[in-house]
Amino acid sequence: MKNIFIVFITVCICCMACNNAATNADKASMPAEEQQLRNAISQYPDSMLLTENLIQYFRDSSNFKQAIAETEKAIQKDSINARLWDIKGQLHFENSDTINAIKDFKKAFTIDAQPKYIISLGALYAQTKNISALAMADALLHNPNAKAEKQALFIEGLYYSYSSEYEKAIPFFDTCLTIDYTYTDAYKEKAKCLYHLAKYKEAIQSLNKAVALQSSFEEGYYWLGRCYEKLNQPQEAIMNYKAAVLIDPEYSEAKKALARVK
């Protein structure tokens, strides 16, 4: 009996040693930046800032699966944190999972009906052609404390644009730009409507304003490339596609377009 007990203890010690070795191996293979973030979280487990930094670390490298997993861990600790649900929704959206993104944005809105969560949900409704987007926009417009007229008009423009009502969408983007002439997304969405209406030169004018305001606006360069391609100006198209890929080497649409024109 004594021998069996000794064997049992020995096996347990070996298992613990193996687990420690595996943990140490995992740490050794972990990138230094990730390890620093995890060490900081271990020291300050209640810090939302550190948790968000870790999520952003994975997001920056397009590792959405791990970013979502880290967000879910944080939600398990604080399930009524609307900001975490909003972050998770944005990650799902960027990972092309609109169904789960809508669920997460709805949850954030249910917990805390702040304008920023209405904007997140409304914009996604618009991009999925859900007429509820207009209700979200109206809620923002009729709440003077929201101070979100620009965002409400943008949501309405998006809804009509994604519903292929391009002529109807453009005035909403124009009004956004009257409120804020630096709103690069409004220039881009207006240009996309003009593109679909075959008004390529007008679209280029809108996009040139956007990239002049933000030289790192990769989507602006991508759509410039598409417009020049339609105008049968391949060199200008290539130049703009290259600019988009230079800014974002993972921009798959721009890379495909560049290969096609070349």
CORZI-V256563 format. One record per backbone hydrogen bond with DSSP energy under -0.5 kcal/mol. CO is the residue of the C=O (numbers start at 1). NH is the residue of the N-H. Records with the same first field share a line. If there is no record, write none. Layout:
CO->NH, NH
//
This chain:
1->5
2->6
3->7
4->8
5->9
6->10
7->11
8->12
9->13
10->14
11->15
12->16
13->17
14->18
15->19
16->20
17->21
18->22
19->23
20->24
21->25
22->26
23->27
24->28
25->29
26->30
31->35
32->36
33->37
34->38
35->39
36->40
37->41
38->42
39->43
40->44
44->47
46->48
47->51
48->52
49->53
50->54
51->55
52->56
53->57
54->58
55->59
56->60
57->61
58->63
59->62
62->64
63->67
64->68
65->69
66->70
67->71
68->72
69->73
70->74
71->75
72->76
73->77
74->78
78->81
80->82
81->84, 85
82->86
83->87
84->88
85->89
86->90
87->91
88->92
89->93
90->94
91->95
92->97
93->96
96->98
97->101
98->102
99->103
100->104
101->105
102->106
103->107
104->108
105->109
106->110
107->111
108->112
112->114
114->117, 118
115->119
116->120
117->121
118->122
119->123
120->124
121->125
122->126
123->127
124->128
125->128, 130
126->129
129->131
130->133
131->134, 135
132->136
133->137
134->138
135->139
136->140
137->141
138->142
140->143
142->144
143->146, 147
144->147
148->152
149->153
150->154
151->155
152->156
153->157
154->158
155->159
156->160
157->161
158->162
159->163
160->165
161->164
164->166
165->169
166->170
167->171
169->172, 173
170->174
171->175
172->176
173->177
174->178
175->179
176->180
180->183
182->184
183->186, 187
184->188
185->189
186->190
187->191
188->192
189->193
190->194
191->195
192->196
193->197
194->199
195->198
198->200
199->203
200->204
201->205
202->206
203->207
204->208
205->209
206->210
207->211
208->212
209->213
210->214
214->217
216->218
217->220, 221
218->222
219->223
220->224
221->225
222->226
223->227
224->228
225->229
226->230
227->231
228->233
229->232
233->237
234->238
235->239
236->240
237->241
238->242
239->243
240->244
241->245
242->246
243->247
244->248
248->251
250->252
251->255
252->256
253->257
254->258
255->259
256->260
257->261
258->262
//
